[in-house]
Amino acid sequence: MTNNNIYFIANWKMYGNLNSLNSVKKVIELSKKKKFKNTNIIYCPPYTLLNDFSKLTKKTRVKVGAQNCHEFEFSGPFTGSVSPHMIASLGVKYIIIGHSENRSIGENNSTINKKIISSIKQKLKIIFCFGETLKQKKRNETNHVLKKQISEGLKNIKKIDNILFAYEPVWSIGTGVVPKISDLQIQMRILKKFISKKFKSKNPVLLYGGSVNQKNAILFKQINEIKGFLVGGASQNSNKFIDIIKKTII
Ligand code: PEP
């Protein structure tokens, strides 16, 4: 990992309220420092805070992302849902799609594909999540599962310039358990090779997510293929998130 164009994405999941916005100001201040001018910091709060985040980060280097959307681009009779158009209209630039917490409650590759296509039409940049479960890992199915999630999730998509590929082993999310560096390095190489070939792209942006903290970020940054982190738990505390950023960008 070099220091250039590295991503730090905060996934707040179903946490946070208006008071939490105050703590983000510290991160905005950090982003203004020259040292971090090539660092991409993106906050993905719950829908309820998107507008406030958008206003708070306007004219700053920090960007905002949503955590999911409905597969329909505009509007419709879908109670409780939010469309990519609604999200984009708030000035939001990114969107997480395919997170395992949504896959585990029924979201499949086909729905994910529809959501991605609708979001791309709205010019949102996609943080595309994929990863194997512990059961799949134990059965040695990891590569098969990842390739299927990528191929089906990105069906009919030719250009990946606006897609970030977030490899998130399900067994690592929120557990404190992380892959061995040597295993992760091999996995990232396999993914890079597969994605590069499939989409004829020299440098797909690959991220890692799963129990990232300030200690393991230093180790993960040794892996050249990793261009940043999707951070869940640790991103809800600004000091911890800042620590991860500072320890990675040196
Ligand atoms: C996530 O929610 O994408 C995630 C990686 O969570 P955590 O960092 O808490 O494992």
py3Dmol code that shows the C-alpha trace and the ligand (Angstrom):
import py3Dmol

protein = """\
ATOM      1  CA  MET A   1       0.000   0.000   0.000  1.00  0.00           C
ATOM      2  CA  THR A   2       1.362   3.418  -0.896  1.00  0.00           C
ATOM      3  CA  ASN A   3       0.106   6.629   0.706  1.00  0.00           C
ATOM      4  CA  ASN A   4      -1.710   7.725  -2.437  1.00  0.00           C
ATOM      5  CA  ASN A   5      -5.442   7.525  -2.928  1.00  0.00           C
ATOM      6  CA  ILE A   6      -6.085   5.315   0.060  1.00  0.00           C
ATOM      7  CA  TYR A   7      -9.690   4.857   1.212  1.00  0.00           C
ATOM      8  CA  PHE A   8     -10.982   4.903   4.768  1.00  0.00           C
ATOM      9  CA  ILE A   9     -14.674   4.152   4.790  1.00  0.00           C
ATOM     10  CA  ALA A  10     -16.675   4.403   7.994  1.00  0.00           C
ATOM     11  CA  ASN A  11     -19.685   2.113   8.087  1.00  0.00           C
ATOM     12  CA  TRP A  12     -21.801   3.276  11.002  1.00  0.00           C
ATOM     13  CA  LYS A  13     -24.398   0.521  10.494  1.00  0.00           C
ATOM     14  CA  MET A  14     -27.525   1.194  12.629  1.00  0.00           C
ATOM     15  CA  TYR A  15     -25.707   3.458  15.091  1.00  0.00           C
ATOM     16  CA  GLY A  16     -25.472   7.190  15.600  1.00  0.00           C
ATOM     17  CA  ASN A  17     -27.723  10.188  16.095  1.00  0.00           C
ATOM     18  CA  LEU A  18     -27.475  13.943  15.588  1.00  0.00           C
ATOM     19  CA  ASN A  19     -25.143  14.254  18.582  1.00  0.00           C
ATOM     20  CA  SER A  20     -22.663  11.881  16.965  1.00  0.00           C
ATOM     21  CA  LEU A  21     -22.019  14.429  14.233  1.00  0.00           C
ATOM     22  CA  ASN A  22     -19.921  16.536  16.575  1.00  0.00           C
ATOM     23  CA  SER A  23     -17.256  13.871  16.830  1.00  0.00           C
ATOM     24  CA  VAL A  24     -16.894  13.811  13.041  1.00  0.00           C
ATOM     25  CA  LYS A  25     -15.598  17.398  13.075  1.00  0.00           C
ATOM     26  CA  LYS A  26     -12.237  16.079  14.348  1.00  0.00           C
ATOM     27  CA  VAL A  27     -11.954  13.861  11.290  1.00  0.00           C
ATOM     28  CA  ILE A  28     -12.842  16.753   8.989  1.00  0.00           C
ATOM     29  CA  GLU A  29     -10.037  18.784  10.608  1.00  0.00           C
ATOM     30  CA  LEU A  30      -7.605  15.928  10.063  1.00  0.00           C
ATOM     31  CA  SER A  31      -8.591  15.677   6.403  1.00  0.00           C
ATOM     32  CA  LYS A  32      -7.552  19.322   5.876  1.00  0.00           C
ATOM     33  CA  LYS A  33      -3.909  18.538   6.686  1.00  0.00           C
ATOM     34  CA  LYS A  34      -1.595  18.458   3.688  1.00  0.00           C
ATOM     35  CA  LYS A  35      -0.442  14.970   4.569  1.00  0.00           C
ATOM     36  CA  PHE A  36      -3.943  13.610   3.968  1.00  0.00           C
ATOM     37  CA  LYS A  37      -4.678  15.455   0.760  1.00  0.00           C
ATOM     38  CA  ASN A  38      -4.614  12.223  -1.230  1.00  0.00           C
ATOM     39  CA  THR A  39      -6.616  10.273   1.326  1.00  0.00           C
ATOM     40  CA  ASN A  40     -10.269   9.452   0.702  1.00  0.00           C
ATOM     41  CA  ILE A  41     -12.363   9.555   3.867  1.00  0.00           C
ATOM     42  CA  ILE A  42     -15.971   8.502   3.439  1.00  0.00           C
ATOM     43  CA  TYR A  43     -18.687   8.343   6.095  1.00  0.00           C
ATOM     44  CA  CYS A  44     -21.625   6.004   5.637  1.00  0.00           C
ATOM     45  CA  PRO A  45     -24.121   6.855   8.378  1.00  0.00           C
ATOM     46  CA  PRO A  46     -27.716   5.570   8.585  1.00  0.00           C
ATOM     47  CA  TYR A  47     -30.236   7.152   6.167  1.00  0.00           C
ATOM     48  CA  THR A  48     -31.540   9.404   8.959  1.00  0.00           C
ATOM     49  CA  LEU A  49     -28.221  11.249   9.134  1.00  0.00           C
ATOM     50  CA  LEU A  50     -27.323  11.451   5.444  1.00  0.00           C
ATOM     51  CA  ASN A  51     -28.621  14.970   4.958  1.00  0.00           C
ATOM     52  CA  ASP A  52     -26.879  16.310   8.059  1.00  0.00           C
ATOM     53  CA  PHE A  53     -23.636  14.598   7.099  1.00  0.00           C
ATOM     54  CA  SER A  54     -23.927  16.018   3.619  1.00  0.00           C
ATOM     55  CA  LYS A  55     -24.288  19.551   4.977  1.00  0.00           C
ATOM     56  CA  LEU A  56     -21.520  19.099   7.538  1.00  0.00           C
ATOM     57  CA  THR A  57     -19.011  17.825   4.998  1.00  0.00           C
ATOM     58  CA  LYS A  58     -19.937  20.176   2.149  1.00  0.00           C
ATOM     59  CA  LYS A  59     -16.813  21.875   0.775  1.00  0.00           C
ATOM     60  CA  THR A  60     -14.589  19.560   2.824  1.00  0.00           C
ATOM     61  CA  ARG A  61     -12.555  16.584   1.611  1.00  0.00           C
ATOM     62  CA  VAL A  62     -14.729  14.140   3.546  1.00  0.00           C
ATOM     63  CA  LYS A  63     -17.417  12.438   1.448  1.00  0.00           C
ATOM     64  CA  VAL A  64     -20.665  10.734   2.384  1.00  0.00           C
ATOM     65  CA  GLY A  65     -22.100   7.362   1.420  1.00  0.00           C
ATOM     66  CA  ALA A  66     -25.344   5.487   2.052  1.00  0.00           C
ATOM     67  CA  GLN A  67     -25.410   1.934   3.404  1.00  0.00           C
ATOM     68  CA  ASN A  68     -27.918   0.435   0.990  1.00  0.00           C
ATOM     69  CA  CYS A  69     -30.813   1.366  -1.317  1.00  0.00           C
ATOM     70  CA  HIS A  70     -33.845  -0.043  -3.100  1.00  0.00           C
ATOM     71  CA  GLU A  71     -33.235  -1.640  -6.485  1.00  0.00           C
ATOM     72  CA  PHE A  72     -35.574   0.873  -8.224  1.00  0.00           C
ATOM     73  CA  GLU A  73     -33.763   3.981  -9.315  1.00  0.00           C
ATOM     74  CA  PHE A  74     -36.434   6.605  -8.607  1.00  0.00           C
ATOM     75  CA  SER A  75     -39.624   6.010  -6.594  1.00  0.00           C
ATOM     76  CA  GLY A  76     -42.450   3.539  -6.085  1.00  0.00           C
ATOM     77  CA  PRO A  77     -44.777   1.878  -3.592  1.00  0.00           C
ATOM     78  CA  PHE A  78     -42.014   0.404  -1.416  1.00  0.00           C
ATOM     79  CA  THR A  79     -42.666   1.209   2.218  1.00  0.00           C
ATOM     80  CA  GLY A  80     -39.537   1.826   4.227  1.00  0.00           C
ATOM     81  CA  SER A  81     -37.259   1.928   1.199  1.00  0.00           C
ATOM     82  CA  VAL A  82     -34.983   4.627  -0.178  1.00  0.00           C
ATOM     83  CA  SER A  83     -33.968   4.913  -3.834  1.00  0.00           C
ATOM     84  CA  PRO A  84     -30.564   5.757  -5.337  1.00  0.00           C
ATOM     85  CA  HIS A  85     -32.082   8.953  -6.774  1.00  0.00           C
ATOM     86  CA  MET A  86     -33.228  10.080  -3.316  1.00  0.00           C
ATOM     87  CA  ILE A  87     -29.784   9.376  -1.928  1.00  0.00           C
ATOM     88  CA  ALA A  88     -27.927  11.159  -4.743  1.00  0.00           C
ATOM     89  CA  SER A  89     -30.215  14.192  -4.425  1.00  0.00           C
ATOM     90  CA  LEU A  90     -28.742  14.837  -0.956  1.00  0.00           C
ATOM     91  CA  GLY A  91     -25.248  15.296  -2.349  1.00  0.00           C
ATOM     92  CA  VAL A  92     -24.229  11.793  -1.293  1.00  0.00           C
ATOM     93  CA  LYS A  93     -21.475  10.388  -3.518  1.00  0.00           C
ATOM     94  CA  TYR A  94     -21.026   6.750  -2.437  1.00  0.00           C
ATOM     95  CA  ILE A  95     -23.143   3.758  -1.582  1.00  0.00           C
ATOM     96  CA  ILE A  96     -22.376   0.439   0.108  1.00  0.00           C
ATOM     97  CA  ILE A  97     -24.049  -2.455  -1.711  1.00  0.00           C
ATOM     98  CA  GLY A  98     -23.846  -6.171  -0.938  1.00  0.00           C
ATOM     99  CA  HIS A  99     -22.884  -5.929   2.724  1.00  0.00           C
ATOM    100  CA  SER A 100     -23.017  -9.338   4.374  1.00  0.00           C
ATOM    101  CA  GLU A 101     -25.409  -8.058   7.025  1.00  0.00           C
ATOM    102  CA  ASN A 102     -27.900  -7.459   4.198  1.00  0.00           C
ATOM    103  CA  ARG A 103     -27.008 -10.631   2.333  1.00  0.00           C
ATOM    104  CA  SER A 104     -27.720 -12.565   5.552  1.00  0.00           C
ATOM    105  CA  ILE A 105     -31.309 -11.283   5.595  1.00  0.00           C
ATOM    106  CA  GLY A 106     -32.092 -12.278   2.040  1.00  0.00           C
ATOM    107  CA  GLU A 107     -30.318  -9.921  -0.347  1.00  0.00           C
ATOM    108  CA  ASN A 108     -29.029 -12.045  -3.228  1.00  0.00           C
ATOM    109  CA  ASN A 109     -26.590 -11.450  -6.100  1.00  0.00           C
ATOM    110  CA  SER A 110     -29.392 -10.612  -8.518  1.00  0.00           C
ATOM    111  CA  THR A 111     -30.897  -7.920  -6.257  1.00  0.00           C
ATOM    112  CA  ILE A 112     -27.422  -6.582  -5.569  1.00  0.00           C
ATOM    113  CA  ASN A 113     -26.822  -6.341  -9.323  1.00  0.00           C
ATOM    114  CA  LYS A 114     -30.050  -4.341  -9.812  1.00  0.00           C
ATOM    115  CA  LYS A 115     -29.147  -1.995  -6.959  1.00  0.00           C
ATOM    116  CA  ILE A 116     -25.687  -1.425  -8.405  1.00  0.00           C
ATOM    117  CA  ILE A 117     -27.026  -0.686 -11.898  1.00  0.00           C
ATOM    118  CA  SER A 118     -29.602   1.800 -10.540  1.00  0.00           C
ATOM    119  CA  SER A 119     -26.975   3.464  -8.361  1.00  0.00           C
ATOM    120  CA  ILE A 120     -24.491   3.795 -11.208  1.00  0.00           C
ATOM    121  CA  LYS A 121     -27.216   5.531 -13.249  1.00  0.00           C
ATOM    122  CA  GLN A 122     -27.447   8.027 -10.392  1.00  0.00           C
ATOM    123  CA  LYS A 123     -23.672   8.534 -10.575  1.00  0.00           C
ATOM    124  CA  LEU A 124     -23.089   7.069  -7.134  1.00  0.00           C
ATOM    125  CA  LYS A 125     -19.745   5.362  -6.561  1.00  0.00           C
ATOM    126  CA  ILE A 126     -20.235   1.799  -5.437  1.00  0.00           C
ATOM    127  CA  ILE A 127     -18.606   0.232  -2.401  1.00  0.00           C
ATOM    128  CA  PHE A 128     -19.291  -3.338  -3.469  1.00  0.00           C
ATOM    129  CA  CYS A 129     -18.996  -5.824  -0.588  1.00  0.00           C
ATOM    130  CA  PHE A 130     -18.465  -9.541  -0.913  1.00  0.00           C
ATOM    131  CA  GLY A 131     -17.016 -12.287   1.263  1.00  0.00           C
ATOM    132  CA  GLU A 132     -17.278 -15.880   2.323  1.00  0.00           C
ATOM    133  CA  THR A 133     -18.862 -17.251   5.506  1.00  0.00           C
ATOM    134  CA  LEU A 134     -16.906 -19.389   7.959  1.00  0.00           C
ATOM    135  CA  LYS A 135     -18.741 -22.481   6.754  1.00  0.00           C
ATOM    136  CA  GLN A 136     -17.764 -21.753   3.137  1.00  0.00           C
ATOM    137  CA  LYS A 137     -14.159 -21.094   4.181  1.00  0.00           C
ATOM    138  CA  LYS A 138     -13.981 -24.400   6.067  1.00  0.00           C
ATOM    139  CA  ARG A 139     -15.301 -26.212   3.005  1.00  0.00           C
ATOM    140  CA  ASN A 140     -12.616 -24.571   0.843  1.00  0.00           C
ATOM    141  CA  GLU A 141     -15.254 -22.774  -1.183  1.00  0.00           C
ATOM    142  CA  THR A 142     -13.885 -19.249  -0.732  1.00  0.00           C
ATOM    143  CA  ASN A 143     -12.681 -18.594  -4.273  1.00  0.00           C
ATOM    144  CA  HIS A 144     -15.736 -20.102  -5.858  1.00  0.00           C
ATOM    145  CA  VAL A 145     -18.042 -18.010  -3.634  1.00  0.00           C
ATOM    146  CA  LEU A 146     -16.143 -14.755  -4.193  1.00  0.00           C
ATOM    147  CA  LYS A 147     -15.986 -15.179  -7.954  1.00  0.00           C
ATOM    148  CA  LYS A 148     -19.708 -15.947  -8.085  1.00  0.00           C
ATOM    149  CA  GLN A 149     -20.596 -12.937  -5.936  1.00  0.00           C
ATOM    150  CA  ILE A 150     -18.478 -10.676  -8.143  1.00  0.00           C
ATOM    151  CA  SER A 151     -19.644 -12.117 -11.484  1.00  0.00           C
ATOM    152  CA  GLU A 152     -23.349 -12.135 -10.607  1.00  0.00           C
ATOM    153  CA  GLY A 153     -23.302  -8.913  -8.595  1.00  0.00           C
ATOM    154  CA  LEU A 154     -21.631  -7.074 -11.477  1.00  0.00           C
ATOM    155  CA  LYS A 155     -23.469  -8.789 -14.328  1.00  0.00           C
ATOM    156  CA  ASN A 156     -23.758  -6.559 -17.426  1.00  0.00           C
ATOM    157  CA  ILE A 157     -21.380  -4.028 -15.935  1.00  0.00           C
ATOM    158  CA  LYS A 158     -18.457  -3.279 -18.207  1.00  0.00           C
ATOM    159  CA  LYS A 159     -16.675  -0.353 -16.568  1.00  0.00           C
ATOM    160  CA  ILE A 160     -15.494  -0.535 -12.993  1.00  0.00           C
ATOM    161  CA  ASP A 161     -13.950   2.935 -12.671  1.00  0.00           C
ATOM    162  CA  ASN A 162     -16.573   3.870 -10.093  1.00  0.00           C
ATOM    163  CA  ILE A 163     -16.601   0.612  -8.196  1.00  0.00           C
ATOM    164  CA  LEU A 164     -14.559  -0.124  -5.075  1.00  0.00           C
ATOM    165  CA  PHE A 165     -14.208  -3.831  -4.328  1.00  0.00           C
ATOM    166  CA  ALA A 166     -14.493  -4.455  -0.590  1.00  0.00           C
ATOM    167  CA  TYR A 167     -13.443  -7.952   0.383  1.00  0.00           C
ATOM    168  CA  GLU A 168     -15.039  -8.640   3.749  1.00  0.00           C
ATOM    169  CA  PRO A 169     -14.768 -12.194   5.083  1.00  0.00           C
ATOM    170  CA  VAL A 170     -18.062 -12.623   6.939  1.00  0.00           C
ATOM    171  CA  TRP A 171     -16.313 -14.438   9.797  1.00  0.00           C
ATOM    172  CA  SER A 172     -14.186 -11.365  10.421  1.00  0.00           C
ATOM    173  CA  ILE A 173     -16.934  -8.732  10.544  1.00  0.00           C
ATOM    174  CA  GLY A 174     -17.509  -7.566  14.098  1.00  0.00           C
ATOM    175  CA  THR A 175     -15.720 -10.583  15.583  1.00  0.00           C
ATOM    176  CA  GLY A 176     -12.219  -9.285  16.248  1.00  0.00           C
ATOM    177  CA  VAL A 177     -10.909 -12.234  14.216  1.00  0.00           C
ATOM    178  CA  VAL A 178      -8.819 -11.255  11.183  1.00  0.00           C
ATOM    179  CA  PRO A 179      -7.132 -13.295   8.441  1.00  0.00           C
ATOM    180  CA  LYS A 180      -3.439 -14.115   8.707  1.00  0.00           C
ATOM    181  CA  ILE A 181      -1.444 -11.561   6.728  1.00  0.00           C
ATOM    182  CA  SER A 182       0.004 -14.258   4.459  1.00  0.00           C
ATOM    183  CA  ASP A 183      -3.479 -15.681   3.753  1.00  0.00           C
ATOM    184  CA  LEU A 184      -4.944 -12.245   3.084  1.00  0.00           C
ATOM    185  CA  GLN A 185      -2.093 -11.386   0.755  1.00  0.00           C
ATOM    186  CA  ILE A 186      -2.744 -14.514  -1.301  1.00  0.00           C
ATOM    187  CA  GLN A 187      -6.490 -13.826  -1.329  1.00  0.00           C
ATOM    188  CA  MET A 188      -6.026 -10.240  -2.448  1.00  0.00           C
ATOM    189  CA  ARG A 189      -3.722 -11.318  -5.255  1.00  0.00           C
ATOM    190  CA  ILE A 190      -6.257 -13.862  -6.468  1.00  0.00           C
ATOM    191  CA  LEU A 191      -9.005 -11.232  -6.362  1.00  0.00           C
ATOM    192  CA  LYS A 192      -6.933  -8.627  -8.162  1.00  0.00           C
ATOM    193  CA  LYS A 193      -6.024 -11.066 -10.917  1.00  0.00           C
ATOM    194  CA  PHE A 194      -9.628 -12.212 -11.346  1.00  0.00           C
ATOM    195  CA  ILE A 195     -11.127  -8.703 -11.346  1.00  0.00           C
ATOM    196  CA  SER A 196      -8.411  -7.243 -13.612  1.00  0.00           C
ATOM    197  CA  LYS A 197      -8.923  -9.969 -16.184  1.00  0.00           C
ATOM    198  CA  LYS A 198     -12.700  -9.977 -16.038  1.00  0.00           C
ATOM    199  CA  PHE A 199     -13.079  -6.212 -16.398  1.00  0.00           C
ATOM    200  CA  LYS A 200      -9.921  -5.504 -18.376  1.00  0.00           C
ATOM    201  CA  SER A 201      -8.782  -3.124 -15.681  1.00  0.00           C
ATOM    202  CA  LYS A 202      -5.143  -2.681 -14.686  1.00  0.00           C
ATOM    203  CA  ASN A 203      -5.763  -1.321 -11.232  1.00  0.00           C
ATOM    204  CA  PRO A 204      -9.077  -2.234  -9.651  1.00  0.00           C
ATOM    205  CA  VAL A 205      -9.495  -0.642  -6.225  1.00  0.00           C
ATOM    206  CA  LEU A 206      -9.482  -3.397  -3.613  1.00  0.00           C
ATOM    207  CA  LEU A 207     -10.362  -2.715   0.006  1.00  0.00           C
ATOM    208  CA  TYR A 208     -10.317  -4.930   3.051  1.00  0.00           C
ATOM    209  CA  GLY A 209     -13.011  -4.942   5.733  1.00  0.00           C
ATOM    210  CA  GLY A 210     -13.378  -7.000   8.900  1.00  0.00           C
ATOM    211  CA  SER A 211     -12.398  -5.983  12.448  1.00  0.00           C
ATOM    212  CA  VAL A 212      -9.898  -3.372  11.260  1.00  0.00           C
ATOM    213  CA  ASN A 213      -8.307  -1.466  14.128  1.00  0.00           C
ATOM    214  CA  GLN A 214      -5.256   0.752  14.602  1.00  0.00           C
ATOM    215  CA  LYS A 215      -3.047  -2.266  15.374  1.00  0.00           C
ATOM    216  CA  ASN A 216      -3.898  -4.582  12.506  1.00  0.00           C
ATOM    217  CA  ALA A 217      -4.157  -1.706   9.964  1.00  0.00           C
ATOM    218  CA  ILE A 218      -0.357  -1.345  10.229  1.00  0.00           C
ATOM    219  CA  LEU A 219       0.026  -4.997   9.287  1.00  0.00           C
ATOM    220  CA  PHE A 220      -2.559  -4.947   6.495  1.00  0.00           C
ATOM    221  CA  LYS A 221      -0.942  -1.924   4.885  1.00  0.00           C
ATOM    222  CA  GLN A 222       2.008  -4.156   3.963  1.00  0.00           C
ATOM    223  CA  ILE A 223      -0.238  -5.789   1.385  1.00  0.00           C
ATOM    224  CA  ASN A 224       0.223  -3.901  -1.881  1.00  0.00           C
ATOM    225  CA  GLU A 225      -3.116  -4.931  -3.332  1.00  0.00           C
ATOM    226  CA  ILE A 226      -5.068  -3.291  -0.469  1.00  0.00           C
ATOM    227  CA  LYS A 227      -6.012   0.303  -1.254  1.00  0.00           C
ATOM    228  CA  GLY A 228      -7.938   1.011   1.927  1.00  0.00           C
ATOM    229  CA  PHE A 229     -10.288  -0.197   4.603  1.00  0.00           C
ATOM    230  CA  LEU A 230     -13.998  -0.496   5.272  1.00  0.00           C
ATOM    231  CA  VAL A 231     -14.255   0.036   9.000  1.00  0.00           C
ATOM    232  CA  GLY A 232     -17.359  -0.802  11.019  1.00  0.00           C
ATOM    233  CA  GLY A 233     -17.125  -0.830  14.828  1.00  0.00           C
ATOM    234  CA  ALA A 234     -13.920   1.211  15.147  1.00  0.00           C
ATOM    235  CA  SER A 235     -15.251   3.997  12.912  1.00  0.00           C
ATOM    236  CA  GLN A 236     -17.975   4.936  15.368  1.00  0.00           C
ATOM    237  CA  ASN A 237     -15.331   6.359  17.672  1.00  0.00           C
ATOM    238  CA  SER A 238     -13.568   9.272  15.948  1.00  0.00           C
ATOM    239  CA  ASN A 239     -10.366   8.840  17.945  1.00  0.00           C
ATOM    240  CA  LYS A 240     -10.083   5.199  16.922  1.00  0.00           C
ATOM    241  CA  PHE A 241     -10.893   6.029  13.306  1.00  0.00           C
ATOM    242  CA  ILE A 242      -8.304   8.824  13.291  1.00  0.00           C
ATOM    243  CA  ASP A 243      -5.766   6.430  14.782  1.00  0.00           C
ATOM    244  CA  ILE A 244      -6.363   3.962  11.959  1.00  0.00           C
ATOM    245  CA  ILE A 245      -5.898   6.721   9.367  1.00  0.00           C
ATOM    246  CA  LYS A 246      -2.752   8.092  11.025  1.00  0.00           C
ATOM    247  CA  LYS A 247      -1.152   4.676  11.484  1.00  0.00           C
ATOM    248  CA  THR A 248      -1.798   3.791   7.855  1.00  0.00           C
ATOM    249  CA  ILE A 249      -0.717   7.031   6.200  1.00  0.00           C
ATOM    250  CA  ILE A 250       2.816   7.664   7.407  1.00  0.00           C
TER     251      ILE A 250
END
"""
ligand_1 = """\
10
PEP
C -18.315 -3.683 8.298
O -19.356 -3.383 8.858
O -18.224 -3.638 7.072
C -17.177 -4.104 9.122
C -16.058 -4.436 8.529
O -17.365 -4.121 10.464
P -16.228 -4.306 11.594
O -15.109 -3.363 11.260
O -16.924 -3.937 12.867
O -15.791 -5.717 11.547
"""
view = py3Dmol.view(width=600, height=400)
view.addModel(protein, "pdb")
view.setStyle({"model": 0}, {"cartoon": {"style": "trace"}})
view.addModel(ligand_1, "xyz")
view.setStyle({"model": 1}, {"stick": {}})
view.zoomTo()
view.show()
